[in-house]
Amino acid sequence: MEEQWIKEKADLERADLERAIRENLEHNQNPVRINALNHSAIASVLRTFVYDPKYQNSEISIVFSDNSISLPFPIGYLPPIEYHKSTKELPLLNLGLISLQDSDLDYFIDFYILQNEDIDQKSSAADMEKYSYQETINLLNDPILKDGGIIELYHREKMEKYEAIVVGYYRGIVSLLQERIKNGLPRSLIFQPKYFPTHKPLLKKQITNDAQIKKQYFEECEPWY
């Protein structure tokens, strides 16, 4: 019953966020409020609009729990075509969102986008979003990924106060993918969100250090490419 309730709540969050973004785009409403939402809802709904040709070259502003407003988030900027299908030869990079948040991830994470100690130094959620965006660009705008790669981002589905970091990360992804398209590079840089659902047991209860076993507890959202 609890698992079903959590799923229904997540579906409602997605529907509410999608409605707010659509109203913003079609009726020039106030900035879209993102506050205490599941990270999977944020990622999946933003992705829907980023690839929607109906809103090509549009933007939305996002307001966070502290009422700070983000820089514009690009909507309709990525062509909705199929990504590079031959992925076996592409390098794999395992990313964590924030260091020192979950020691169980350390067994298979290659890099963390943000360092935990840097987050509290940001004066507002909007500053945190901007910082997350820039650090994403700094880390992933690397010549080694010119021919493509699989980027898997692992983190928990629900981490309150960190919604701005998630928004900044995906805004960075859109910028990176836009630049690849502009430069005529193949659609072979694939970002795969991986979330640890709130209804599943904590990873710490799983008595194993095997990365492949731990990875099985994460669920996927649609990839960005």
Secondary structure by P-SEA (a helix, b strand, c coil): caaaaaaaaaaaaaaaaaaaaaaaaaccccccccccccaaaaaaaaaaaaacccccbbbbbbbccccccccccccccccccccccccccbbbbbbbccccccccccccccccccccccccccccaaaaaaaaaaaaaaaccccccccbbbbbbbbbcccccaaaaaaaaaaaaaaaaaaaaaacccccbbbbbbbbccccccccccccccaaaaaaacccccccc
